[in-house]
Amino acid sequence: MAIDTMRHGAYAAVEAGPASTVKECWDMVNTAHSTGLHTMLLENHCYDRWNMAVLNMVRQGVFGELLHCHCGYEHDLRGRIVTGKGTGVTRPEAAGGDYRTLQNMKRNGDLYPTHGIGPVSQCLDIHRGNRFTGLVSMSTKSRGLGLWAEENIDSGHPAQAFDWHMGDIVTTMIRCYNGETVVMSFDTRSPRPYSNMRRVQGTKAIWLQDGNASSLDKSVIYVEGKSPHHEWEPFEPYQEKYEHQLWKRYLKEGVVEGHRGSGFLKVKGFIEAVRQQVRPPIDTYDTAAWKAISPLSEQSIQQGNQSVQFPDFTNRKWMTDGPIFGLTDKY
């Protein structure tokens, strides 16, 4: 859909699953090159208020030089995966079956990386002076979906016979050209509250997001020389001090609901890019690289947790492109 949209002369906006293979990622990039147009991944977590404040702090040097980040997608979706959502279809191989069911039957890797890696990539200046160079992934055994089916649906239900290929927890380690590392967790098949497992750590400060599903905006921070010695501080005062310019304007004008306000902002960013015919804040290179984590993690697991190289979708443009996201309030 993204490729056809660009070929027909328009910018494309895509959700979190625009590609399933590295080739499809390259196809998006090559189409953008040949048409001069763009595909923007509508990743709402990049626009969350606290993530943009942390990005602003990174840009202002509060964290010093970045070293390491954690991120992920940890969300109990066992019932959603086993039975599907809103289709009324119990056999995933049937027409109209649920895509998550099929994915978990056939694949084993980090299939939903963008919520976690998006904000982290912005902090690490990926494709704006930095890039991912390789990754290693491993998965646990597969138990959660089968156990949930045994305990929650009738013994004659078709899902009782499904062969789940996906491991319950997938862990991925990514290395960056400038020397930083990232650890990602993909966990949608075990009992747990929601968490994005966020951590941004530099030579001068570290920020941790609380895993409390009812308050995703709650987090703590430690800034050397400012925080009490070896004690965490609430992030709220820093949120106020380092509020991103985009959110200052947004709060003044009035927040539009939807994904904590970030849903409106991501669409606004896309529309502004289309109106001005400029590179969007999350561009085709970002879209391709963030989603390439999925097939690359599968490849690493299939090869016995071997390290795999990360494609340079920018063809070395990352070395000269400067930061875009978060520098102005128009996005």
ABEGO torsion letter per residue (X at the ends): XAAAAAAAGBBBBBBABABABAAAAAAAAAAAAAAGBBBBBBBAAAABAAAAAAAAAAAAGAAEBBABBBBEBBBBAAAAAAAEBGAGBABAABBGBBAAAAAAAABBEBABAAAAAAAAAAAAGBGBGBBBABBBBBBBBBAAAAAAAAAABBAABAAAABBBABBABBBBBBBBAAGBBBBBBBBAABBBBBBAGBBBBBAABBBBBBABAABAABBBBBBBGABBBGBBBBAAAAAAAABBAAAAAAAAAEBBBEGGGAAAAAAAAAAAAAAAGBBBABBAAAAAAAAAAAAAAAAAAAAGGBBBBBBBAAGGAAAABBBABGABAAX
